[in-house]
């Protein structure tokens, strides 16, 4: 990108200079877009764009403000009507054309450039690309989700205070089909084995011997049915039947508890705690929550990041992780109050599910602090990683 940046900065400076000279020729201040709009009889959005071009400290931040050919013609005609020097009008047009030539040489067109810059602008955060990816993935796979949640609750293990059980509550709200589909798989997991930690449903059904991780009380599929299947050590849930569109919107939630699987103290082969949320469905909103006992130590080192998983699960190798890390802000919010934590507007059933989960776990919500990461249009496939260093005893 070095060659493109150098060329871009050079031509952008010529564009800025041409804009300033043209406005000065008709006694208009381009840095006052409302005044310029009235004087030139232009839409204020157009004069605002040119003001942003002049004020941008970084050339990559100015590029999205450059109007297309139609906008340029409208802008220049306004100066022509005011009697501006034709040579100054031609100079601005030429510098804008020169920018398009630079883009064509490096990327082909503005659309391709927008995707490149989306991850490079200081405030870009890949938002444009994430929205496009959501729409594309939803169209390709034939369904979308309004909201996805992953909640993990660390429950101190009674037999070993240095360890913690983990309760997982995961699900989707507003799952919608976009085309007819015979079945739609929505949840898969492998059964726990005898050599690993014991995993059981958090809300068992029937005679309590069934490994049905579905939270039936809060799950619903209008005009369709929920089916579970067991193949070897694989358990899966799928939706069968149901209409296309909002009348068939489904809510599906799953919950399980795994015993003594998390260390609370530093060990030579386990110096950090890591919690991963895999994203594999097109969703508009993601919330990943971690309820940690207030007595837990080391949370001052907590951090979060998002990593691409195109080539497989999140790697344990730090170098590979950093290579796969996406340029997306992953801010952590620490919430002390349970009532505030349960206020998740995108998932109306969130509060009721969590209240039932804490009752089932025989835990008091006020004994916990919440670590939350939220994201609009999370990319897929990717993994959200929350980690902190474990304290040394």
C-alpha positions in Angstrom: 0.0 0.0 0.0 3.0 2.3 0.3 3.0 3.2 -3.4 -0.7 3.8 -3.4 -0.6 5.9 -0.3 2.2 8.2 -1.7 0.3 8.7 -4.9 -3.0 9.2 -3.1 -1.5 11.8 -0.7 0.0 13.7 -3.7 -3.2 13.8 -5.8 -5.4 14.5 -2.7 -3.2 17.6 -2.0 -3.9 18.8 -5.5 -7.6 18.2 -5.1 -7.6 20.2 -1.8 -5.7 23.1 -3.4 -8.0 23.2 -6.4 -11.1 23.2 -4.2 -9.7 26.1 -2.1 -8.7 28.2 -5.2 -12.1 27.6 -6.8 -14.0 28.6 -3.7 -11.8 31.7 -3.2 -12.5 32.8 -6.7 -16.2 33.2 -5.9 -15.7 34.4 -2.3 -17.1 31.3 -0.7 -15.6 29.6 2.4 -15.6 25.8 1.8 -15.0 25.1 5.5 -18.5 26.6 6.2 -20.6 24.1 4.3 -24.0 25.6 5.2 -22.9 29.0 4.0 -21.4 27.5 0.9 -24.6 25.6 0.3 -26.7 28.8 0.3 -24.2 30.8 -1.7 -23.8 28.1 -4.4 -27.4 26.9 -4.3 -26.1 23.3 -3.6 -27.3 20.5 -1.4 -25.5 20.9 1.9 -24.5 17.2 1.8 -22.3 18.0 -1.2 -20.6 21.1 0.3 -20.2 19.1 3.6 -18.3 16.4 1.7 -15.8 18.9 0.3 -15.4 20.5 3.7 -14.5 17.0 5.1 -12.0 16.5 2.3 -10.2 19.7 3.3 -10.3 18.8 7.0 -9.2 15.2 6.8 -5.8 14.6 8.4 -5.4 11.2 6.7 -5.8 10.9 2.9 -7.6 7.5 3.4 -10.2 9.3 5.5 -10.8 11.8 2.7 -11.4 9.3 0.0 -15.0 8.2 1.1 -16.0 11.9 0.9 -15.1 12.2 -2.8 -18.4 12.5 -4.8 -19.1 10.4 -7.9 -19.2 11.8 -11.4 -22.7 13.1 -11.1 -21.9 14.9 -7.9 -18.8 16.4 -9.4 -20.7 17.8 -12.3 -23.4 19.3 -10.1 -20.7 20.9 -7.9 -18.7 22.4 -10.8 -21.9 23.7 -12.6 -22.7 25.7 -9.5 -19.3 27.5 -9.7 -19.8 28.0 -13.5 -23.1 29.7 -12.7 -21.4 32.0 -10.2 -18.9 33.1 -12.9 -15.9 31.2 -11.6 -12.7 31.1 -13.7 -13.0 28.2 -16.2 -9.3 27.3 -15.7 -10.0 26.8 -12.0 -13.0 24.6 -12.7 -11.0 22.5 -15.2 -8.1 22.2 -12.7 -10.4 20.6 -10.1 -12.0 18.3 -12.6 -8.5 17.3 -13.8 -7.3 16.5 -10.3 -10.4 14.4 -9.6 -9.9 12.5 -12.8 -6.2 12.0 -11.8 -7.4 10.4 -8.6 -9.6 8.0 -10.5 -6.6 7.1 -12.7 -4.6 6.2 -9.6 -7.4 4.0 -8.2 -7.8 2.3 -11.6 -4.1 1.5 -11.7 -3.9 0.0 -8.2 -7.4 -1.5 -7.6 -9.5 -1.2 -10.7 -12.4 0.9 -9.4 -13.7 2.7 -6.3 -15.8 -0.2 -5.2 -12.7 -2.4 -4.8 -10.9 0.4 -3.1 -13.7 0.9 -0.6 -13.3 -2.7 0.6 -9.5 -2.3 1.0 -9.8 1.0 2.9 -12.6 -0.3 5.1 -10.0 -2.1 7.2 -7.4 0.7 7.1 -9.2 3.9 7.9 -8.8 5.0 11.5 -12.5 4.8 12.2 -13.4 2.2 9.6 -13.7 -0.9 11.9 -14.7 -3.0 8.8 -18.3 -1.9 9.4 -19.1 -1.5 5.7 -17.6 -4.9 4.9 -19.3 -6.6 7.8 -22.7 -5.3 6.7 -22.1 -6.5 3.1 -20.9 -9.8 4.4 -24.0 -10.3 6.5 -26.3 -9.7 3.5 -24.3 -11.9 1.2 -24.0 -14.8 3.7 -27.8 -14.6 4.5 -28.6 -14.7 0.9 -26.3 -17.6 0.1 -27.2 -19.8 3.1 -30.9 -18.9 3.1 -31.4 -17.7 6.6 -30.3 -15.0 9.1 -30.4 -14.3 12.8 -31.4 -11.0 14.5 -29.3 -11.7 17.6 -26.9 -14.3 18.8 -25.9 -14.8 22.5 -23.3 -16.7 24.3 -23.3 -16.6 28.1 -20.7 -18.4 30.2 -21.0 -18.5 34.0 -18.1 -19.6 36.1 -19.4 -21.6 39.1 -16.7 -22.4 41.8 -16.2 -26.1 42.1 -17.2 -27.3 45.6 -14.6 -30.0 45.8 -11.7 -27.8 44.5 -11.7 -24.0 45.1 -8.9 -23.6 42.5 -11.2 -24.8 39.8 -14.6 -23.7 38.4 -17.5 -25.4 36.6 -18.7 -23.5 33.6 -22.4 -23.1 32.6 -22.9 -22.3 29.0 -26.2 -20.7 27.7 -26.1 -20.0 24.0 -28.8 -19.3 21.4 -30.3 -17.2 18.7 -33.3 -14.8 18.7 -35.2 -14.0 15.5 -33.9 -16.8 13.3 -35.6 -16.3 9.9 -35.6 -18.4 6.8 -35.2 -16.5 3.5 -36.1 -19.4 1.2 -37.9 -22.8 1.6 -35.6 -25.3 3.3 -36.6 -28.9 4.3 -34.4 -28.8 7.5 -32.2 -26.2 9.0 -29.4 -27.4 11.4 -29.0 -24.9 14.2 -26.9 -26.6 16.9 -24.3 -29.3 17.1 -22.0 -30.6 19.8 -20.0 -33.7 20.7 -20.9 -35.6 23.8 -18.4 -35.5 26.7 -16.3 -38.6 27.0 -15.2 -40.6 30.1 -11.7 -39.2 30.1 -12.8 -35.5 29.9 -14.9 -33.2 32.1 -18.5 -34.3 32.7 -21.0 -32.2 30.7 -24.7 -32.3 31.4 -27.8 -30.3 30.3 -28.4 -27.3 32.5 -32.1 -27.8 32.1 -32.6 -31.6 31.8 -35.9 -32.9 30.5 -38.0 -36.0 31.0 -36.3 -38.5 33.3 -33.2 -36.3 33.5 -31.2 -39.0 31.6 -31.6 -37.3 28.2 -28.7 -35.2 26.8 -31.1 -32.7 25.3 -29.4 -29.4 25.7 -32.3 -27.5 24.2 -34.0 -25.1 26.7 -37.5 -26.0 25.7 -39.2 -23.4 28.0 -37.8 -20.5 26.0 -37.4 -22.0 22.5 -40.1 -21.6 19.9 -40.5 -22.3 16.2 -43.8 -21.0 14.8 -45.3 -23.3 12.2 -42.4 -25.7 12.4 -40.9 -28.4 14.7 -37.7 -28.8 16.6 -36.0 -32.2 16.1 -33.0 -33.6 17.9 -30.8 -36.4 16.6 -27.9 -38.5 18.0 -25.3 -39.9 15.6 -22.4 -41.6 17.5 -21.0 -39.0 19.9 -22.6 -36.1 17.9 -25.8 -34.4 19.1 -27.7 -32.0 16.8 -30.8 -29.9 16.7 -32.6 -28.9 13.6 -35.7 -27.0 12.5 -38.1 -28.9 10.2 -40.8 -27.1 8.3 -41.8 -23.5 8.8 -42.5 -20.6 6.5 -40.3 -18.1 4.9 -40.2 -14.6 6.4 -41.0 -13.1 9.8 -44.1 -15.2 10.6 -41.7 -18.1 11.0 -39.1 -16.3 13.2 -37.7 -18.8 15.7 -35.9 -18.5 19.1 -33.6 -21.3 20.1 -31.5 -21.6 23.2 -29.2 -24.3 24.6 -27.6 -24.7 28.0 -25.1 -27.1 29.6 -22.9 -27.4 32.6 -19.3 -28.8 32.5 -17.7 -29.7 35.8 -14.3 -28.5 37.0 -13.0 -27.5 33.6 -11.7 -24.0 34.3 -8.6 -23.1 36.4 -8.9 -20.1 38.7 -5.2 -20.0 39.7 -2.0 -19.9 37.6 -0.5 -23.3 36.6 2.7 -24.0 34.7 0.8 -25.4 31.7 -2.2 -23.1 32.1 -1.2 -19.5 32.8 -4.4 -17.8 31.3 -8.1 -18.2 31.1 -9.5 -18.1 27.6 -13.1 -18.2 26.4 -14.0 -18.5 22.7 -17.2 -17.8 20.9 -17.4 -19.2 17.4 -19.4 -17.3 14.8 -20.7 -19.4 11.9 -24.1 -18.0 11.2 -25.1 -14.6 9.6 -26.4 -12.5 12.4 -27.1 -8.8 12.9 -25.9 -8.6 16.5 -23.7 -10.6 18.8 -23.4 -10.4 22.6 -20.9 -12.6 24.4 -21.2 -12.5 28.2 -18.9 -13.9 30.9 -20.2 -13.9 34.5 -17.2 -14.2 36.8 -17.3 -14.5 40.6 -16.4 -11.2 42.3 -13.7 -13.1 44.2 -11.9 -14.0 41.0 -8.5 -12.4 40.6 -6.6 -11.2 37.5 -9.5 -9.5 35.7 -7.4 -6.3 35.4 -5.6 -8.0 32.6 -8.7 -9.0 30.6 -8.7 -8.3 26.9 -10.8 -9.3 23.9 -10.1 -9.8 20.2 -11.7 -11.2 17.0 -9.9 -13.7 14.8 -10.7 -15.1 11.3 -11.1 -18.9 11.3 -11.2 -19.5 7.6 -8.6 -22.3 7.8 -9.9 -24.0 10.9 -10.5 -23.4 14.6 -8.7 -20.6 16.5 -5.0 -21.6 16.8 -3.2 -21.8 20.1 -0.1 -20.4 18.5 0.3 -16.7 19.4 1.9 -15.9 16.0 -0.9 -17.6 14.0 -3.5 -15.9 16.2 -2.0 -12.4 15.5 -1.9 -13.1 11.8 -5.6 -14.1 11.9 -6.6 -11.1 14.1 -9.2 -8.9 12.4 -8.9 -5.0 12.5 -12.2 -4.7 14.5 -12.5 -2.9 17.8 -13.5 -5.4 20.5 -14.3 -3.3 23.5 -14.9 -4.9 26.9 -17.7 -3.6 29.1 -17.6 -4.6 32.8 -21.1 -4.5 34.4 -21.5 -4.7 38.2 -25.3 -4.7 38.4 -27.2 -7.8 37.3 -30.4 -5.9 36.4 -28.4 -3.7 34.0 -26.6 -6.8 32.6 -30.0 -8.4 31.8 -31.2 -5.4 29.8 -30.5 -6.8 26.3 -33.1 -5.3 24.0 -32.2 -7.4 21.0 -32.9 -10.6 23.0 -36.2 -10.1 24.9 -35.9 -13.5 26.7 -32.4 -12.9 28.0 -33.4 -11.8 31.5 -35.8 -14.7 32.1 -33.3 -17.3 30.8 -30.5 -16.0 33.0 -32.6 -15.8 36.1 -33.6 -19.4 35.6 -30.0 -20.4 35.0 -28.8 -18.8 38.2 -31.6 -20.5 40.1 -30.6 -23.9 38.6 -27.0 -23.3 39.4 -27.9 -22.3 43.0 -25.9 -19.1 42.6 -26.7 -15.5 43.5 -26.3 -13.1 40.6 -25.1 -10.3 43.0 -22.0 -12.4 43.7 -20.9 -12.0 40.0 -19.6 -9.4 37.8 -20.3 -9.4 34.0 -17.7 -9.1 31.3 -19.5 -8.2 28.0 -18.4 -7.9 24.4 -21.0 -6.7 21.8 -20.7 -6.4 18.1 -22.9 -5.4 15.2 -22.7 -7.7 12.1 -19.9 -10.1 13.4 -18.0 -11.5 10.4 -18.1 -15.3 9.7 -16.4 -17.5 10.2 -14.6 -16.0 13.1 -13.9 -16.5 16.8 -14.3 -13.9 19.6 -11.6 -14.4 22.2 -11.8 -13.2 25.8 -8.7 -13.9 28.0 -7.0 -12.9 31.1 -3.9 -13.9 33.0 -4.4 -16.2 36.0 -3.0 -15.0 39.4 -0.2 -16.9 41.0 -1.1 -18.3 44.3 
